[in-house]
Protein backbone atom coordinates (compact mmCIF):
# COMPACT_ATOMS: atom_id res chain seq x y z
CA UNK A 1 0.00 0.00 0.00
CA UNK A 2 1.48 3.34 -1.02
CA UNK A 3 0.72 6.66 0.63
CA UNK A 4 -2.07 7.46 -1.81
CA UNK A 5 -3.78 4.11 -1.20
CA UNK A 6 -3.39 4.60 2.54
CA UNK A 7 -5.23 7.91 2.34
CA UNK A 8 -8.05 6.33 0.29
CA UNK A 9 -8.40 3.50 2.83
CA UNK A 10 -8.53 6.05 5.62
CA UNK A 11 -11.40 7.87 3.92
CA UNK A 12 -13.36 4.63 3.54
CA UNK A 13 -12.89 3.77 7.21
CA UNK A 14 -13.92 7.29 8.18
CA UNK A 15 -17.19 6.94 6.25
CA UNK A 16 -18.00 3.65 7.95
CA UNK A 17 -17.29 5.08 11.39
CA UNK A 18 -19.85 7.86 10.95
CA UNK A 19 -22.54 5.48 12.13
CA UNK A 20 -20.78 5.30 15.49
CA UNK A 21 -20.41 9.05 15.92
CA UNK A 22 -22.73 9.15 18.95
CA UNK A 23 -20.80 6.41 20.69
CA UNK A 24 -17.15 7.22 20.03
CA UNK A 25 -15.60 10.63 20.60
CA UNK A 26 -13.86 12.16 17.60
CA UNK A 27 -10.08 12.88 17.87
CA UNK A 28 -9.26 16.33 19.13
CA UNK A 29 -8.16 18.49 16.18
CA UNK A 30 -4.45 19.20 16.07
CA UNK A 31 -3.68 22.91 16.37
CA UNK A 32 -1.64 24.17 13.39
CA UNK A 33 1.83 25.55 14.10
CA UNK A 34 0.97 28.69 12.11
CA UNK A 35 -2.25 30.41 11.10
CA UNK A 36 -3.46 29.60 7.59
CA UNK A 37 -3.07 33.25 6.64
CA UNK A 38 0.57 33.31 7.75
CA UNK A 39 1.63 30.22 5.84
CA UNK A 40 -0.33 31.23 2.75
CA UNK A 41 1.54 34.54 2.71
CA UNK A 42 4.83 32.63 2.95
CA UNK A 43 3.91 30.51 -0.06
CA UNK A 44 2.49 33.35 -2.13
CA UNK A 45 5.74 35.34 -1.90
CA UNK A 46 6.74 33.99 -5.29
CA UNK A 47 10.49 34.17 -5.90
CA UNK A 48 10.99 35.79 -2.46
CA UNK A 49 13.59 33.46 -1.05
CA UNK A 50 13.62 34.83 2.45
CA UNK A 51 12.07 37.48 4.65
CA UNK A 52 13.36 41.09 4.09
CA UNK A 53 15.58 41.12 7.18
CA UNK A 54 17.34 37.95 6.05
CA UNK A 55 17.59 38.92 2.39
CA UNK A 56 19.83 41.83 3.33
CA UNK A 57 22.37 39.48 4.87
CA UNK A 58 24.46 38.32 1.91
CA UNK A 59 26.43 36.00 4.14
CA UNK A 60 23.43 34.00 5.37
CA UNK A 61 23.92 30.21 5.09
CA UNK A 62 21.88 28.71 2.28
CA UNK A 63 19.30 25.91 2.52
CA UNK A 64 17.75 24.15 -0.46
CA UNK A 65 14.06 23.30 -0.29
CA UNK A 66 13.49 20.67 -2.97
CA UNK A 67 9.88 20.29 -4.15
CA UNK A 68 8.78 17.12 -5.91
CA UNK A 69 5.66 18.38 -7.69
CA UNK A 70 4.86 15.30 -9.76
CA UNK A 71 1.53 13.56 -9.37
CA UNK A 72 0.22 14.92 -6.06
CA UNK A 73 -3.54 15.50 -5.90
CA UNK A 74 -3.06 17.42 -2.62
CA UNK A 75 -0.53 19.89 -4.03
CA UNK A 76 -2.20 23.09 -2.86
CA UNK A 77 -2.80 21.79 0.67
CA UNK A 78 0.82 20.72 0.98
CA UNK A 79 2.21 23.96 -0.46
CA UNK A 80 0.26 25.96 2.10
CA UNK A 81 0.67 23.70 5.12
CA UNK A 82 4.09 22.12 4.55
CA UNK A 83 6.25 24.10 2.11
CA UNK A 84 5.07 27.46 3.51
CA UNK A 85 5.93 26.70 7.16
CA UNK A 86 9.27 25.12 6.20
CA UNK A 87 10.34 28.22 4.29
CA UNK A 88 8.99 30.56 6.98
CA UNK A 89 10.85 28.83 9.83
CA UNK A 90 14.12 28.63 7.90
CA UNK A 91 13.97 32.27 6.79
CA UNK A 92 13.09 33.57 10.24
CA UNK A 93 16.00 31.55 11.64
CA UNK A 94 18.46 33.43 9.42
CA UNK A 95 18.83 31.09 6.45
CA UNK A 96 18.75 32.02 2.78
CA UNK A 97 16.14 29.65 1.32
CA UNK A 98 16.36 28.50 -2.29
CA UNK A 99 13.49 26.51 -3.80
CA UNK A 100 14.27 24.00 -6.54
CA UNK A 101 12.34 21.45 -8.54
CA UNK A 102 13.37 19.07 -11.28
CA UNK A 103 11.80 21.16 -14.03
CA UNK A 104 12.16 24.60 -12.44
CA UNK A 105 8.73 25.48 -13.82
CA UNK A 106 6.14 27.56 -11.98
CA UNK A 107 3.76 25.48 -9.87
CA UNK A 108 0.15 26.69 -9.97
CA UNK A 109 -2.94 25.55 -8.09
CA UNK A 110 -6.32 27.24 -7.64
CA UNK A 111 -5.01 29.88 -5.25
CA UNK A 112 -1.27 29.30 -4.89
CA UNK A 113 1.58 30.02 -7.29
CA UNK A 114 5.18 29.13 -6.51
CA UNK A 115 8.08 29.75 -8.90
CA UNK A 116 11.19 27.72 -8.03
CA UNK A 117 14.45 29.63 -8.01
CA UNK A 118 16.19 27.05 -10.16
CA UNK A 119 16.17 23.63 -11.76
CA UNK A 120 17.59 20.81 -9.68
CA UNK A 121 20.36 20.11 -12.20
CA UNK A 122 21.75 23.62 -11.63
CA UNK A 123 22.13 23.18 -7.88
CA UNK A 124 25.71 23.08 -6.55
CA UNK A 125 25.50 20.99 -3.40
CA UNK A 126 28.64 22.51 -1.89
CA UNK A 127 26.94 25.92 -1.81
CA UNK A 128 24.34 24.79 0.74
CA UNK A 129 24.45 24.19 4.48
CA UNK A 130 21.52 21.78 4.35
CA UNK A 131 18.62 20.35 2.36
CA UNK A 132 14.96 19.71 3.10
CA UNK A 133 12.48 17.59 1.15
CA UNK A 134 8.77 18.02 1.96
CA UNK A 135 6.41 15.07 1.57
CA UNK A 136 4.02 16.84 -0.81
CA UNK A 137 1.58 13.89 -0.31
CA UNK A 138 3.68 12.21 -2.95
CA UNK A 139 5.91 9.13 -2.75
CA UNK A 140 7.41 9.43 -6.22
CA UNK A 141 11.17 9.04 -6.52
CA UNK A 142 12.38 10.23 -9.93
CA UNK A 143 15.89 9.16 -10.86
CA UNK A 144 17.10 12.78 -10.73
CA UNK A 145 15.99 13.17 -7.12
CA UNK A 146 17.47 9.81 -6.11
CA UNK A 147 20.88 10.69 -7.56
CA UNK A 148 20.71 14.15 -5.99
CA UNK A 149 19.98 12.78 -2.50
CA UNK A 150 22.74 10.20 -2.80
CA UNK A 151 25.27 12.92 -3.62
CA UNK A 152 24.10 15.07 -0.69
CA UNK A 153 24.67 12.26 1.79
CA UNK A 154 27.97 11.23 0.19
CA UNK A 155 29.18 14.79 0.80
CA UNK A 156 28.12 14.58 4.46
CA UNK A 157 25.53 17.37 4.18
CA UNK A 158 22.52 17.49 6.55
CA UNK A 159 19.27 16.44 4.91
CA UNK A 160 15.71 16.35 6.23
CA UNK A 161 12.87 14.45 4.56
CA UNK A 162 9.21 14.04 5.43
CA UNK A 163 7.09 10.92 4.80
CA UNK A 164 6.81 10.56 1.00
CA UNK A 165 10.29 12.00 0.57
CA UNK A 166 11.69 9.34 2.92
CA UNK A 167 11.09 6.90 0.07
CA UNK A 168 13.53 8.94 -2.04
CA UNK A 169 16.18 8.49 0.64
CA UNK A 170 15.46 4.77 0.68
CA UNK A 171 15.85 4.46 -3.08
CA UNK A 172 19.08 6.42 -2.87
CA UNK A 173 20.41 3.70 -0.55
CA UNK A 174 21.27 6.15 2.23
CA UNK A 175 19.00 4.60 4.91
CA UNK A 176 20.83 1.28 5.10
CA UNK A 177 21.64 0.69 8.77
CA UNK A 178 20.14 4.09 9.67
CA UNK A 179 17.19 4.91 11.93
CA UNK A 180 14.31 6.52 10.07
CA UNK A 181 10.70 7.63 10.54
CA UNK A 182 7.73 6.63 8.43
CA UNK A 183 3.96 6.34 8.74
CA UNK A 184 3.67 2.69 9.75
CA UNK A 185 5.46 -0.31 11.21
CA UNK A 186 8.62 -1.32 9.37
CA UNK A 187 7.52 -4.80 8.26
CA UNK A 188 4.41 -3.39 6.61
CA UNK A 189 6.37 -0.54 5.06
CA UNK A 190 8.95 -2.76 3.44
CA UNK A 191 6.29 -4.86 1.71
CA UNK A 192 5.08 -1.73 -0.09
CA UNK A 193 8.31 0.27 0.03
CA UNK A 194 11.14 -2.26 -0.43
CA UNK A 195 13.67 0.58 -0.62
CA UNK A 196 13.21 1.05 3.15
CA UNK A 197 14.19 -2.53 3.96
CA UNK A 198 17.78 -1.78 4.90
CA UNK A 199 16.86 0.93 7.41
CA UNK A 200 15.78 0.75 11.05
CA UNK A 201 12.17 1.89 11.47
CA UNK A 202 12.02 4.09 14.58
CA UNK A 203 8.52 5.56 14.71
CA UNK A 204 6.35 8.13 12.97
CA UNK A 205 7.70 11.26 14.69
CA UNK A 206 10.98 13.03 13.96
CA UNK A 207 14.03 10.74 13.94
CA UNK A 208 17.64 11.84 13.57
CA UNK A 209 20.53 9.56 12.71
CA UNK A 210 23.66 11.60 12.12
CA UNK A 211 22.99 14.15 9.38
CA UNK A 212 19.86 12.32 8.18
CA UNK A 213 16.60 13.58 9.70
CA UNK A 214 13.22 12.06 8.84
CA UNK A 215 9.58 12.52 9.80
CA UNK A 216 6.66 10.15 9.32
CA UNK A 217 3.82 12.64 9.85
CA UNK A 218 3.16 15.27 7.22
CA UNK A 219 0.24 17.75 7.30
CA UNK A 220 -1.98 15.39 5.28
CA UNK A 221 -1.37 12.47 7.65
CA UNK A 222 -1.98 14.80 10.57
CA UNK A 223 -5.29 15.88 9.05
CA UNK A 224 -6.40 12.32 8.36
CA UNK A 225 -5.35 10.69 11.63
CA UNK A 226 -5.28 13.51 14.19
CA UNK A 227 -1.57 13.03 14.90
CA UNK A 228 0.72 15.99 15.51
CA UNK A 229 2.09 17.41 12.26
CA UNK A 230 5.90 17.14 12.38
CA UNK A 231 6.69 19.79 9.76
CA UNK A 232 7.90 22.42 12.25
CA UNK A 233 9.85 19.95 14.40
CA UNK A 234 11.56 18.43 11.35
CA UNK A 235 12.60 21.87 10.10
CA UNK A 236 13.88 23.02 13.49
CA UNK A 237 15.85 19.79 13.94
CA UNK A 238 17.58 20.44 10.61
CA UNK A 239 18.32 24.00 11.76
CA UNK A 240 19.90 22.63 14.93
CA UNK A 241 22.17 20.29 12.96
CA UNK A 242 23.20 23.03 10.50
CA UNK A 243 23.83 25.54 13.27
CA UNK A 244 26.09 23.10 15.13
CA UNK A 245 28.10 22.36 11.99
CA UNK A 246 28.59 26.01 11.00
CA UNK A 247 29.90 27.21 14.40
C-alpha positions in Angstrom: 0.0 0.0 0.0 1.5 3.3 -1.0 0.7 6.7 0.6 -2.1 7.5 -1.8 -3.8 4.1 -1.2 -3.4 4.6 2.5 -5.2 7.9 2.3 -8.1 6.3 0.3 -8.4 3.5 2.8 -8.5 6.0 5.6 -11.4 7.9 3.9 -13.4 4.6 3.5 -12.9 3.8 7.2 -13.9 7.3 8.2 -17.2 6.9 6.3 -18.0 3.7 7.9 -17.3 5.1 11.4 -19.8 7.9 11.0 -22.5 5.5 12.1 -20.8 5.3 15.5 -20.4 9.0 15.9 -22.7 9.2 18.9 -20.8 6.4 20.7 -17.2 7.2 20.0 -15.6 10.6 20.6 -13.9 12.2 17.6 -10.1 12.9 17.9 -9.3 16.3 19.1 -8.2 18.5 16.2 -4.5 19.2 16.1 -3.7 22.9 16.4 -1.6 24.2 13.4 1.8 25.6 14.1 1.0 28.7 12.1 -2.2 30.4 11.1 -3.5 29.6 7.6 -3.1 33.3 6.6 0.6 33.3 7.8 1.6 30.2 5.8 -0.3 31.2 2.7 1.5 34.5 2.7 4.8 32.6 3.0 3.9 30.5 -0.1 2.5 33.4 -2.1 5.7 35.3 -1.9 6.7 34.0 -5.3 10.5 34.2 -5.9 11.0 35.8 -2.5 13.6 33.5 -1.0 13.6 34.8 2.5 12.1 37.5 4.7 13.4 41.1 4.1 15.6 41.1 7.2 17.3 37.9 6.1 17.6 38.9 2.4 19.8 41.8 3.3 22.4 39.5 4.9 24.5 38.3 1.9 26.4 36.0 4.1 23.4 34.0 5.4 23.9 30.2 5.1 21.9 28.7 2.3 19.3 25.9 2.5 17.8 24.1 -0.5 14.1 23.3 -0.3 13.5 20.7 -3.0 9.9 20.3 -4.1 8.8 17.1 -5.9 5.7 18.4 -7.7 4.9 15.3 -9.8 1.5 13.6 -9.4 0.2 14.9 -6.1 -3.5 15.5 -5.9 -3.1 17.4 -2.6 -0.5 19.9 -4.0 -2.2 23.1 -2.9 -2.8 21.8 0.7 0.8 20.7 1.0 2.2 24.0 -0.5 0.3 26.0 2.1 0.7 23.7 5.1 4.1 22.1 4.5 6.3 24.1 2.1 5.1 27.5 3.5 5.9 26.7 7.2 9.3 25.1 6.2 10.3 28.2 4.3 9.0 30.6 7.0 10.8 28.8 9.8 14.1 28.6 7.9 14.0 32.3 6.8 13.1 33.6 10.2 16.0 31.6 11.6 18.5 33.4 9.4 18.8 31.1 6.4 18.8 32.0 2.8 16.1 29.6 1.3 16.4 28.5 -2.3 13.5 26.5 -3.8 14.3 24.0 -6.5 12.3 21.5 -8.5 13.4 19.1 -11.3 11.8 21.2 -14.0 12.2 24.6 -12.4 8.7 25.5 -13.8 6.1 27.6 -12.0 3.8 25.5 -9.9 0.2 26.7 -10.0 -2.9 25.6 -8.1 -6.3 27.2 -7.6 -5.0 29.9 -5.3 -1.3 29.3 -4.9 1.6 30.0 -7.3 5.2 29.1 -6.5 8.1 29.7 -8.9 11.2 27.7 -8.0 14.5 29.6 -8.0 16.2 27.0 -10.2 16.2 23.6 -11.8 17.6 20.8 -9.7 20.4 20.1 -12.2 21.7 23.6 -11.6 22.1 23.2 -7.9 25.7 23.1 -6.6 25.5 21.0 -3.4 28.6 22.5 -1.9 26.9 25.9 -1.8 24.3 24.8 0.7 24.4 24.2 4.5 21.5 21.8 4.3 18.6 20.4 2.4 15.0 19.7 3.1 12.5 17.6 1.2 8.8 18.0 2.0 6.4 15.1 1.6 4.0 16.8 -0.8 1.6 13.9 -0.3 3.7 12.2 -3.0 5.9 9.1 -2.7 7.4 9.4 -6.2 11.2 9.0 -6.5 12.4 10.2 -9.9 15.9 9.2 -10.9 17.1 12.8 -10.7 16.0 13.2 -7.1 17.5 9.8 -6.1 20.9 10.7 -7.6 20.7 14.2 -6.0 20.0 12.8 -2.5 22.7 10.2 -2.8 25.3 12.9 -3.6 24.1 15.1 -0.7 24.7 12.3 1.8 28.0 11.2 0.2 29.2 14.8 0.8 28.1 14.6 4.5 25.5 17.4 4.2 22.5 17.5 6.5 19.3 16.4 4.9 15.7 16.3 6.2 12.9 14.5 4.6 9.2 14.0 5.4 7.1 10.9 4.8 6.8 10.6 1.0 10.3 12.0 0.6 11.7 9.3 2.9 11.1 6.9 0.1 13.5 8.9 -2.0 16.2 8.5 0.6 15.5 4.8 0.7 15.9 4.5 -3.1 19.1 6.4 -2.9 20.4 3.7 -0.5 21.3 6.1 2.2 19.0 4.6 4.9 20.8 1.3 5.1 21.6 0.7 8.8 20.1 4.1 9.7 17.2 4.9 11.9 14.3 6.5 10.1 10.7 7.6 10.5 7.7 6.6 8.4 4.0 6.3 8.7 3.7 2.7 9.7 5.5 -0.3 11.2 8.6 -1.3 9.4 7.5 -4.8 8.3 4.4 -3.4 6.6 6.4 -0.5 5.1 8.9 -2.8 3.4 6.3 -4.9 1.7 5.1 -1.7 -0.1 8.3 0.3 0.0 11.1 -2.3 -0.4 13.7 0.6 -0.6 13.2 1.1 3.1 14.2 -2.5 4.0 17.8 -1.8 4.9 16.9 0.9 7.4 15.8 0.8 11.0 12.2 1.9 11.5 12.0 4.1 14.6 8.5 5.6 14.7 6.4 8.1 13.0 7.7 11.3 14.7 11.0 13.0 14.0 14.0 10.7 13.9 17.6 11.8 13.6 20.5 9.6 12.7 23.7 11.6 12.1 23.0 14.1 9.4 19.9 12.3 8.2 16.6 13.6 9.7 13.2 12.1 8.8 9.6 12.5 9.8 6.7 10.1 9.3 3.8 12.6 9.8 3.2 15.3 7.2 0.2 17.7 7.3 -2.0 15.4 5.3 -1.4 12.5 7.6 -2.0 14.8 10.6 -5.3 15.9 9.0 -6.4 12.3 8.4 -5.3 10.7 11.6 -5.3 13.5 14.2 -1.6 13.0 14.9 0.7 16.0 15.5 2.1 17.4 12.3 5.9 17.1 12.4 6.7 19.8 9.8 7.9 22.4 12.2 9.9 19.9 14.4 11.6 18.4 11.4 12.6 21.9 10.1 13.9 23.0 13.5 15.8 19.8 13.9 17.6 20.4 10.6 18.3 24.0 11.8 19.9 22.6 14.9 22.2 20.3 13.0 23.2 23.0 10.5 23.8 25.5 13.3 26.1 23.1 15.1 28.1 22.4 12.0 28.6 26.0 11.0 29.9 27.2 14.4 
